Amino acid sequence: MASTRDIRRRIKSVKNTRQITKAMELVAASKMKKAQQAALAGRPYAELMARMLAVLADRVEEAQHPFLVHREVRTRGIILITTDKGLAGPLNANLFKLVTEIKTPAKYAVIGRKGAQFIARTQRNLLADFTVSDRASFAEVKVVAEFMVKQFIDGAIDTVEVLWPRFRNTLVQVPTLLPLLPLTSVKAAIADLQAATGGSAAGTRPAELDQQLLFEPDAATVLNALLPLYVNREIHQQVLDAKASEHSARMVAMKTAKDNATKLLGDLTLEYNKARQAAITQEILEIAAAQFAAA
């Protein structure tokens, strides 16, 4: 049995660990709430964009925009969204498992330090890595989107796909690979935006309001200008989604660690009491034996 001094040292260490994990749990919970609110704040913008695309799709034929041109896929372009820090449970590991299942040639643009380290460690083709703050502003994410779009237009990659942890709820984050470019049609973009807003984006728009919309210089030009905004918005929304997943996973992981520390602390306290009682009993026996020998 360990000495009481060793057990006291372990109890102190576990108490410190529990205090740290509890603080990290509270911080992650606060950040998770803000991240969820930021993700929901993008819905009105998505609704308006879906309505505009729906009106444009009815007024113009499919334009020969570079985003709508299909070509043979030789090299895939994948945006991998991970965390900068660890202690987020299996969040990153689940994403990396999907990456290892990709056998076709691919080039990666990574958001998050953990993803960049994994791509470099596994010697995959890394185009660039980016760092995004917890706020994940549109300006930060736009840099990533424009970089991948340029690679797509220049022919360095033949697709633009996003791999990120989709936020379902606090306990469930699903690694998801979403093809973004090339678009199958404008109606496919509308369907994606409707799905992001719960299916209410453009399906209930008043027809009389659509008839009052005027586009300058013309509908085809506006459509060609709106499609890049759609791509930027989609990538930004998925980054916000990934941030909510990250803080949720970290909160759950820290809560589990705190609960385990509390359980271990109870076991160590019981062990300490047993060791202390055994030591007292041993001292009493030694005193009694000494008195008996003196008599």
N, C-alpha and C positions, 0 to 999 in steps of 0.2 A: 504494500500500500504506500502511496506517495505521502511525503511528509506534509504537515499542515502548512508549512511555509510555501512549499511548491503549489499546494492547492490554492492558497490565498493569492499567490502571484497569478495563477491561471484565472481565478475569479475576477481579479482586477483587469486583466487583459480582455476577458469576455465582456465585462461591463463597458469598457472603452469602445469595443467593436460594436456593441449594441447601440451605444449612443451615436456613433458615427453613421451607422446604417439607418437609424431612425431619422437623423437629420437629412440624409440623402433621400429618404423616402418622401419627406415633407417637401423638399425642394423639387423633386421630380413630379409630385402631385400638383404643385403650383404651376410648373412649366407645362404639364400635360393639359391643364385647363385652358391656359392661354393658347396652346397650339391647336386645341380643338376649336376654340372660338375663331382663330385665324382661318382654319380650314372652312368653317361654316360661312365666314364673311365673304368668301369668294362666290357663293351661290348666286346672288343677284347679278353679278357680272356675267356668270355663265348663262343665266336665263336670258339676259339681253343679247348676248352674242348668238345664242341658239336661235332666238327670234329673228335676228338680222340675217343669219345664214339661211334660215328657212325661207324668208322673203326673197333673198337673192337667188336661191335655188329654183324658185318658181318663175323667176323673170329672165334668167339667162340659162344657156346651155352649159354643159360642163366645159369649163375653160381649160386650155392646155397649160395650166399652171404646173411648174416643176414638181409640186407636191402631189399632183394627180397622175404623173407619168410613171407607169410601171416598167421595170427593167429586170433583167436577169440578176438574181441575188448571188453575188460572188463573196462579198464581205459584209457581214452584219455590223451595224453600229449600235452599241448598247450603252445607255446611261445607267450606271449602277449607283444607287443611293443608299449609303450606309451611315453609320454614326462616326463621330470623331473620337468618342471615348468608349470604354468598355462598360462592364457592370450593367449590361442590358439583357441578361439572360441569353436565350438562343436566337435572338433577333438577327444578328449578323451571320451566325452559323447557318441558319436556314437559307439566307440569300446566297451564301457561298456554295451551298449544296446545289442550288439551281444553276449557278455559274459552271460548276464542274460537269453538269449534265449537258452543257452546250458543246457539241462536237464539231459544228461547222465553223469555218473561219470567222472571227469576230474581232472588232476593235472596241475598246472600252474608254468611256469618259466617266470618271468617278467623282461623286460628291461624297466626301467623308474620308477621314484619314484611315479608318480600318479597312475600307474597300481598296484604297490605293496600296496599302501594305499587302493585302491578299493578292491583288493582281500582279504586283511586282514579285512577290514570293513564289507564285505559281508560274511566273515567266509568260504571262499572257500579254497581248499587244495593248499597251496603255497609251491612248492618244493624249490625255491630259487629266489632271486631277484638280478639283476645285474644293474650296472651303466655304461653307455657308453658315452664317450665324443662326442662333436659335430663332431669331425673328424671321429669317428666310424671306427677306424683302424681294419684291418683283425684280428690282434692279440687279440683285445678286444672281438670281436664277436666270435672268435674261441672257447673261453672259454665256452660261452653259448652253442654253437653247440655241443662241445664234452661232456658237462654235460648231455644234453638231449639224445644224442646218447648212452651214457653209461646207462642211465635210461631205454632206449628202449631195449638195448641188455640184460640187467639184468632182464627184465620182469616187472619192476615197472610200466611201461606204455606200451601200445600196439600200439600207434601211435605217431607220431611227427607232429604237425600242427603249423602253424604260423598265428597269427592274428595281422594285422598291417594296417595302413591307406595307401592304395595304391595311389601313386601320379599320377593324371591324368593331371592336369594343376594347375596354381596358385590359381584358384577359386574352384577346385573340388578335394577332396581327399575321396576316397571310402574305407570304412572299409571292409577288405577282409580276409577270412579264407581259407588258402591253406593247403591241406594235403601234407605232404612231405615224411613221411615214414609210412608204407613200400611202396617201389616203385612197381608199377605194372609190369614194365619191364625196360630194359635199353632204349628202344625206347621211353618210356614215359619221361625219363630224357632228352633225346635228344629234344623231342618236347617242354619241358619247357624251355630249353636253347634257342631254336630257337625263341620261343615267346618273350623271354627277349631281343633278338637282332633284333627283327623285322622280324623274319622268314628267315633270310639270313645266318644262322650259318653254317649248314652242307649241305644244299640242293644244293649248287652250287660248292662243292669241286671238283677239277679235279680228275678223276679216276686214272690217271697215277701217281699222287702224292701219293695217298693212297697205290698204289702197291709198292711204294718205302719205305714205313714205316716199320721198323723192331722193334719188341718189345722184350725186355730182362727183365727177363728170358723167359717169354712167355706171350701171349696175355691175358690168363685168370688171371694170377697174376697181370698184369698191371690193368686189369679191376677192380679187387677186391681192389686195392690200389686207383683207381681213384674215385670210388663211394663215399668214405668219403669226398674227396675234393669237389665233386659235392654238397654234403649236406652243407658243410661249406660255399661254395660260394653262394648257394641259400639264406641261412640265412643272410649272410653278405650283399647281394644285397638288401634284404628286409629291413634291418636296415637302409641302405643308403636311400632307398626309403622313409622310415618313417621319416628320418631327413629332407628330402626335403619337405615332407607334413607338418611337424611341423612348419618349418620356413615360409612356404607359408601361412598356416592358421594364424600364429601369425602376419604376415605382414598385411593380410587382416583385422584381428580383430583390430589392432592398427590404421590402416587407417580409419576404420569405427568410432573408438573412437575419433580420431582426427577430423574427419568431424562433428561428433555430438557436440564436444566441440566448434568448430568454429560456428556452428549454434546457440548453446546455448549462446555463447558470443555475437552474434548479437542481440539476444532477450534481454539479460541482459543490453546491451548498450542502446537499445531503451527504456527499462523500466527505466533505470537510468536517461536518458534525460527527460522522462516524469515526473519523481519524482522531478528532479531538477527544471524543468519549473513550476511545481505546487507549489514548495516551494517559488520560486521567485515571482510568481503571488500572493501568500498568503501574502508575506511581503509587496508587493506594496499596496494591499488592506488594510492592517493594517495601513500603513503609511497614506494613503489617508483618512481612517476613523478617524485617530487621528487628522489630520489637519482639517477635517470637524467639529469634535467635539470642537476643540479649537476655531474655528471661530464662 
